[in-house]
């Protein structure tokens, strides 16, 4: 017969017989087993969440490396933006001012670029937010550099045209007039020498002896050379850039239609043909199809003082010669 065992129960303050039945032993075993399993599961989750696997460590290193590369790329793009801003300021505030070109609109310069669907695809990548922001910045930078490149291409064309324009636009007087005494009648309302009525004079008259040389006032192409009603022997030159000049009452025409002429080249001789009251040259400058005051186009011939004197002489003349 097995010996009975007792244990002290602190709640009842008495000794009680220890239960050694099979059911009691099974209960105790299950309790210990459950406690062990729970503790093992707890350790497993701690290991999984806090202790990374070699693959996870590799992915973390790769992520850190990519983030460092993105930051380096972003710094490089910031430096490129600084260079681009300097180029844009020089373009708008210097080069385009020199060549009299309108600045590029800010809305065009600052516009971004890129396909929204393409950016959505980037959201599936690791570090997707960094990838999207960096790609957007790169696309905008690339487009703005392209716009700036196109602007410089335009400026090259403008520079070439500017050089040609400076050679082409009327810039000298059509006859030798060093002492300005040949200045006879200016642009504006004058008295018609034949009908004695006020009429708008669309050019300037220069008195000179018959046979005096007449010069092309700018580079261009002869588009008319012949007789014109009221003007007599006349030459008209197309200088391009919306400028044309007319030379009338010539004694002799020295050029042909289609001929290219240069500034200072002799194109004929002063005469008294057509509706004229004496040997002189009637000279007109047309800009954008409209007659304009020729006195504004002698800047290669006259100093500021001489220009003021010539303006006074032409304004004081009340009667024209044609």
C-alpha positions as CSV (number, residue, x, y, z in Angstrom):
1,X,0.0,0.0,0.0
2,X,1.5,3.3,-1.1
3,X,2.3,5.9,1.5
4,X,0.1,8.9,1.6
5,X,1.7,12.3,1.1
6,X,0.4,15.5,2.5
7,X,1.2,19.2,1.6
8,X,0.4,22.4,3.5
9,X,-2.4,24.5,2.1
10,X,-1.7,28.2,3.1
11,X,-5.3,29.2,2.4
12,X,-6.8,26.6,4.8
13,X,-3.9,26.6,7.2
14,X,-4.0,22.8,7.2
15,X,-2.3,19.8,5.8
16,X,-4.1,18.2,2.9
17,X,-3.5,14.9,1.2
18,X,-1.6,15.1,-2.1
19,X,-3.6,13.9,-5.2
20,X,-1.6,11.2,-7.1
21,X,-4.4,10.1,-9.4
22,X,-3.7,9.6,-13.1
23,X,-6.0,12.5,-14.0
24,X,-4.1,14.9,-11.8
25,X,-0.8,13.8,-13.4
26,X,-2.2,14.3,-16.9
27,X,-3.4,17.8,-16.0
28,X,0.0,18.8,-14.7
29,X,1.7,17.4,-17.8
30,X,-0.6,19.4,-20.1
31,X,0.0,22.6,-18.1
32,X,3.7,22.2,-18.4
33,X,3.5,21.3,-22.1
34,X,1.3,24.3,-22.9
35,X,3.6,26.6,-21.1
36,X,6.6,25.3,-23.0
37,X,5.0,25.6,-26.4
38,X,3.8,29.1,-25.6
39,X,7.3,30.1,-24.5
40,X,8.8,28.6,-27.7
41,X,6.4,30.4,-30.0
42,X,7.2,33.6,-28.2
43,X,10.9,33.1,-28.7
44,X,10.3,32.3,-32.4
45,X,8.4,35.5,-33.1
46,X,11.1,37.5,-31.3
47,X,13.7,35.9,-33.4
48,X,11.8,36.5,-36.6
49,X,11.0,40.1,-36.0
50,X,14.1,41.3,-34.2
51,X,16.8,39.1,-35.8
52,X,17.1,39.6,-39.6
53,X,17.9,36.8,-41.9
54,X,20.9,37.1,-44.3
55,X,18.6,37.9,-47.2
56,X,16.9,40.6,-45.2
57,X,20.3,42.1,-44.2
58,X,21.3,42.1,-47.9
59,X,18.1,43.8,-48.9
60,X,18.6,46.4,-46.1
61,X,22.1,47.1,-47.3
62,X,20.9,47.4,-50.9
63,X,18.1,49.8,-49.8
64,X,20.6,52.0,-48.0
65,X,22.9,52.0,-51.0
66,X,20.1,53.1,-53.3
67,X,19.0,55.8,-50.9
68,X,22.6,57.1,-50.8
69,X,22.8,57.1,-54.6
70,X,19.5,58.9,-54.9
71,X,20.8,61.6,-52.5
72,X,24.0,62.0,-54.5
73,X,22.0,62.2,-57.8
74,X,19.7,64.8,-56.2
75,X,22.7,66.9,-55.2
76,X,24.1,66.7,-58.7
77,X,20.8,67.8,-60.2
78,X,20.6,70.8,-57.7
79,X,24.0,71.9,-59.0
80,X,22.8,71.5,-62.6
81,X,19.7,73.6,-61.8
82,X,22.1,76.4,-60.6
83,X,24.0,76.3,-63.9
84,X,20.7,76.3,-65.8
85,X,19.3,79.2,-63.9
86,X,22.5,81.2,-64.7
87,X,22.1,80.3,-68.4
88,X,18.5,81.3,-68.4
89,X,19.2,84.7,-66.8
90,X,22.0,85.4,-69.3
91,X,19.7,84.4,-72.1
92,X,16.7,86.6,-71.1
93,X,18.6,89.6,-69.7
94,X,21.6,89.8,-72.0
95,X,21.5,87.9,-75.2
96,X,17.9,88.4,-76.0
97,X,18.1,92.1,-75.1
98,X,21.1,92.5,-77.5
99,X,19.2,90.8,-80.3
100,X,15.9,92.5,-79.6
101,X,14.1,89.2,-79.0
102,X,11.3,88.5,-76.5
103,X,12.3,86.5,-73.4
104,X,11.1,82.9,-73.1
105,X,7.8,82.8,-71.0
106,X,8.4,81.7,-67.4
107,X,5.5,79.1,-67.8
108,X,7.5,77.4,-70.6
109,X,10.8,77.5,-68.8
110,X,9.4,76.0,-65.6
111,X,7.1,73.4,-67.1
112,X,7.8,69.8,-66.0
113,X,7.8,66.7,-68.1
114,X,7.0,63.0,-67.9
115,X,4.2,60.5,-68.4
116,X,1.9,60.0,-65.4
117,X,1.5,56.3,-66.2
118,X,5.3,55.9,-66.1
119,X,5.4,57.4,-62.7
120,X,2.7,55.0,-61.5
121,X,4.8,52.1,-62.6
122,X,7.6,53.4,-60.4
123,X,5.4,53.1,-57.4
124,X,5.9,49.3,-57.5
125,X,9.6,49.7,-56.9
126,X,11.5,49.6,-53.6
127,X,11.9,53.2,-52.3
128,X,9.1,54.1,-54.8
129,X,8.6,57.6,-53.4
130,X,12.2,58.6,-53.7
131,X,12.3,57.0,-57.2
132,X,9.2,59.0,-58.4
133,X,10.5,62.4,-57.0
134,X,13.9,62.0,-58.4
135,X,12.6,60.9,-61.8
136,X,10.2,63.9,-61.9
137,X,13.0,66.2,-61.1
138,X,15.3,64.7,-63.7
139,X,12.6,64.9,-66.4
140,X,11.9,68.5,-65.7
141,X,15.6,69.3,-65.7
142,X,16.1,67.5,-69.0
143,X,13.2,69.4,-70.6
144,X,14.4,72.8,-69.4
145,X,17.9,72.1,-70.7
146,X,16.3,71.2,-74.1
147,X,14.3,74.5,-74.1
148,X,17.6,76.4,-73.3
149,X,19.4,74.5,-76.1
150,X,16.6,75.5,-78.5
151,X,16.9,79.1,-77.3
152,X,20.6,79.2,-78.1
153,X,19.9,77.8,-81.6
154,X,17.4,80.6,-82.1
155,X,20.0,83.1,-80.8
156,X,22.6,81.8,-83.3
157,X,20.1,82.5,-86.1
158,X,19.3,85.9,-84.6
159,X,23.0,86.8,-84.5
160,X,23.5,85.9,-88.1
161,X,20.3,87.8,-89.1
162,X,21.4,90.8,-86.9
163,X,24.7,91.0,-88.7
164,X,23.0,90.8,-92.1
165,X,20.3,93.3,-90.9
166,X,23.0,95.8,-89.9
167,X,24.4,95.6,-93.4
168,X,21.0,95.8,-95.0
169,X,19.0,98.5,-93.3
170,X,19.3,102.0,-94.7
171,X,22.0,103.8,-92.7
172,X,23.6,106.5,-94.9
173,X,22.5,109.5,-97.0
174,X,21.9,108.7,-100.7
175,X,24.2,111.5,-101.9
176,X,27.3,113.2,-100.6
177,X,26.1,115.8,-98.2
178,X,29.0,116.6,-95.8
179,X,28.1,120.2,-95.3
180,X,24.4,119.4,-95.3
181,X,23.7,122.1,-97.9
182,X,22.1,119.5,-100.2
183,X,19.3,119.0,-97.7
184,X,16.3,120.7,-99.4
185,X,13.0,119.4,-98.2
186,X,12.1,117.0,-95.4
187,X,9.4,114.5,-94.7
188,X,5.9,115.7,-93.8
189,X,3.4,118.3,-95.0
190,X,4.9,120.6,-97.6
191,X,3.7,123.0,-100.4
192,X,3.4,121.3,-103.8
193,X,5.8,123.3,-106.2
194,X,3.4,123.0,-109.1
195,X,-0.1,123.0,-107.7
196,X,0.7,125.3,-104.8
197,X,-1.3,123.2,-102.3
198,X,-0.4,121.4,-99.1
199,X,0.6,117.8,-99.7
200,X,2.2,115.2,-97.6
201,X,5.8,114.6,-98.7
202,X,6.7,111.0,-98.2
203,X,10.5,111.4,-98.5
204,X,13.4,113.8,-98.5
205,X,14.7,116.0,-101.3
206,X,18.5,116.5,-101.8
207,X,19.6,119.2,-104.3
208,X,22.6,118.3,-106.4
209,X,23.9,119.0,-109.9
210,X,22.8,116.6,-112.7
211,X,25.1,113.6,-112.9
212,X,25.9,113.5,-109.1
213,X,26.4,110.0,-107.8
214,X,23.4,108.3,-106.0
215,X,24.3,105.6,-103.5
216,X,22.4,102.6,-102.3
217,X,21.9,103.2,-98.6
218,X,22.0,99.6,-97.6
219,X,22.6,96.1,-98.9
220,X,19.7,94.7,-100.9
221,X,18.1,93.6,-104.2
222,X,16.8,95.9,-106.9
223,X,13.1,95.3,-107.4
224,X,12.3,98.2,-109.7
225,X,14.5,100.1,-112.2
226,X,12.7,102.2,-114.8
227,X,10.2,105.0,-115.4
228,X,7.5,105.7,-112.9
229,X,4.7,108.2,-113.3
230,X,5.5,111.4,-111.4
231,X,8.8,110.1,-110.2
232,X,10.6,109.8,-113.5
233,X,13.6,107.5,-113.6
234,X,13.2,105.5,-110.4
235,X,15.1,102.7,-108.6
236,X,13.6,100.7,-105.7
237,X,15.6,98.4,-103.5
238,X,14.3,95.7,-101.2
239,X,16.7,95.5,-98.2
240,X,14.9,92.7,-96.4
241,X,13.8,92.9,-92.8
242,X,10.7,94.9,-94.0
243,X,12.8,97.8,-95.4
244,X,12.7,99.3,-98.9
245,X,14.1,102.5,-100.3
246,X,13.1,104.5,-103.4
247,X,15.3,106.9,-105.5
248,X,13.5,109.2,-107.9
249,X,14.0,111.8,-110.7
250,X,17.3,110.1,-111.7
251,X,19.1,111.3,-114.8
252,X,20.6,107.8,-115.4
253,X,19.8,104.4,-113.9
254,X,22.9,102.3,-113.3
255,X,21.4,99.0,-112.0
256,X,19.0,96.3,-113.2
257,X,16.1,94.5,-111.6
258,X,17.3,91.5,-109.6
259,X,20.8,92.9,-109.1
260,X,22.3,92.7,-105.7
261,X,23.7,96.0,-104.4
262,X,25.8,96.9,-101.3
263,X,25.7,100.0,-99.1
264,X,27.6,102.9,-100.8
265,X,27.4,101.4,-104.3
266,X,26.5,103.8,-107.1
267,X,23.1,103.0,-108.5
268,X,22.6,106.0,-110.8
269,X,22.9,109.8,-111.2
270,X,20.9,112.8,-110.0
271,X,18.6,114.2,-112.6
272,X,15.4,116.2,-113.2
273,X,13.0,113.7,-114.7
274,X,9.3,113.2,-113.9
275,X,7.4,115.8,-111.9
276,X,10.4,117.9,-110.8
277,X,11.2,121.6,-110.7
278,X,15.0,121.2,-110.7
279,X,17.9,118.7,-110.4
280,X,17.5,116.8,-107.2
281,X,17.0,113.3,-105.7
282,X,13.8,112.4,-104.0
283,X,14.5,109.6,-101.5
284,X,12.0,107.5,-99.5
285,X,12.4,104.8,-96.8
286,X,9.5,102.3,-96.4
287,X,9.2,100.1,-93.4
288,X,6.6,97.4,-93.2
289,X,5.0,98.8,-96.4
290,X,4.6,102.3,-95.0
291,X,6.7,105.5,-95.8
292,X,8.7,106.6,-92.8
293,X,10.9,109.6,-92.1
294,X,14.3,109.0,-93.8
295,X,16.1,111.3,-91.4
296,X,16.1,108.5,-88.8
297,X,18.3,106.4,-91.1
298,X,21.5,108.4,-91.5
299,X,23.2,107.2,-88.3
300,X,26.3,106.0,-90.0
301,X,26.9,109.4,-91.7
302,X,26.0,112.0,-89.0
303,X,27.2,112.9,-85.6
304,X,24.4,113.9,-83.1
305,X,25.2,117.5,-83.7
306,X,25.1,117.1,-87.5
307,X,21.8,115.2,-87.2
308,X,20.2,118.0,-85.2
309,X,21.3,120.5,-87.8
310,X,20.0,118.4,-90.7
311,X,16.6,118.0,-88.9
312,X,16.4,121.8,-88.6
313,X,17.2,122.3,-92.3
314,X,14.7,119.8,-93.5
315,X,11.9,121.1,-91.2
316,X,12.4,124.7,-92.3
317,X,12.0,123.9,-95.9
318,X,8.4,124.8,-96.7
319,X,8.4,123.7,-100.4
320,X,9.4,120.5,-102.0
321,X,10.9,120.0,-105.4
322,X,8.5,117.4,-106.8
